[in-house]
Each structure stands twice: as C-alpha cells, then as structure tokens.
Amino acid sequence: GQQVMQIPQYQHVQEGEDFTTYCNSSTTLSNIQWYKQRPGGHPVFLIQLVKSGEVKKQKRLTFQFGEAKKNSSLHITATQTTDVGTYFCAGGGGGSNYKLTFGKGTLLTVNP
Amino acid sequence: SQTIHQWPATLVQPVGSPLSLECTVEGTSNPNLYWYRQAAGRGLQLLFYSVGIGQISSEVPQNLSASRPQDRQFILSSKKLLLSDSGFYLCAWRTGQNSPLHFGNGTRLTVT
C-alpha cells in the first residue's frame, strides 16, 4: 500500500534558525496536505498542494510539491517559539481517492 | 459553520472491557468520516473511513470496528480492549476527495 515517509523525526533549533521537513511517497500523489499539531492538541490543516512543482507561501512557511508529485517539503524561515509542534504531511491518491496517508511527523522544538 | 464533536475526552478502561467512542459532525451533509489513532504522540494511523451511511473501509485488521448509523455519526467500538489499544483516537471529516481533514479534539484512551 501507499507509504509516506517523513524526515527528520525530531528537530531542535534555536529561535531564529530555519527549519525544513521532508516528505516522500512510495507512489505518485494526487495532492499533498500539511498539518500542524501543537503539544496536547489535534492536527490542524495548514495547506494543500495539487500541481506538479507547486510552491505556496504562508508568511514564514514555504511549501513545495515535487515535479514528480512524490515528494514535498515545508520550510520555516526564522523560527519562533510559536512554531513548536509536530508537522505532518499527508498524501492523497495512490489508488484510493478517499484515503489520506500521514507521514510520522517531525517534532519541532524551539529554544528561545 | 461546520463543527465536529468527539467524546469522551479521556477514558480509562480495564483490559477486556468494551469500548464505544462517538463522533458527530454538524453543519454539513454526507461527509467522508475517518478514525485515526496516534500512539505515543507521534504518527497518525488510519483505522477506518466511511464515504456514506453503512459504508466502512477498514485499514488495519484488529479488534476494533466502526459503524456509521447516521450520515453524520461515526462510532468506534471494541468488544474486548487490549493493552495495545491505548492511544489518542481522532475522528475527522472532510467534504470529499482532495479537501482538508478537520479533526475533533480526540479521545485519550488508557487501557489498564
């Protein structure tokens, strides 16, 4: 079945440093979504990418979808303590359009 | 506006006891409904999803089952809980393919 790998599992940064998490799928995706889960909370939708090579920005966050639609990345510029949490990618498609397969997530901690 | 309700928030159950977790969605019709489990605060494992009343797709063979008796109601059940069933159970909905998932607040289940 479809597998979505996400690295790194953990990332600790000093406030102000940049952060990147990477996501790779074993199959071509119809879309990829990104979610953020604060400690003790539930995942919250950030963004969806659909087109090959698509790049979207949300303030200090930049999301990219690979040309082959099998990989994606989330980059945060100049991290802040409010960025703390686990970032998940989730791939759609790959045989079932109803399923959304999540990566294991990257836990980001920020030292003030 | 659409809302999702999931209860209870926390639950402590002995091994071998039954389980029933309920999730309801308001403000939308014919949503796609999902049950995910998150162990040890990390990855999200898809357990069940439903695209309509009485339609359940199981992703992981185990001692859990799901039912959708009404359009906006999704129930997760077990006849006999195992220690390994402990975790954070999240219900989610979305309008259809390629749309964002909206999660409930989750149920923290501890099996003792």
Interface residues (C-beta under 8 A of the other chain):
Chain A: S30 N31 Q33 Y35 P39 G41 H42 P43 V44 F45 Q48 V50 T86 F88 A90 G92 N97 Y98 K99 L100 T101 F102 G103 K104 G105 L107
Chain B: N32 Y34 Y36 G41 R42 G43 L44 Q45 L46 Y49 V51 S57 E59 L90 Q97 N98 P100 L101 H102 F103 G104 N105 G106
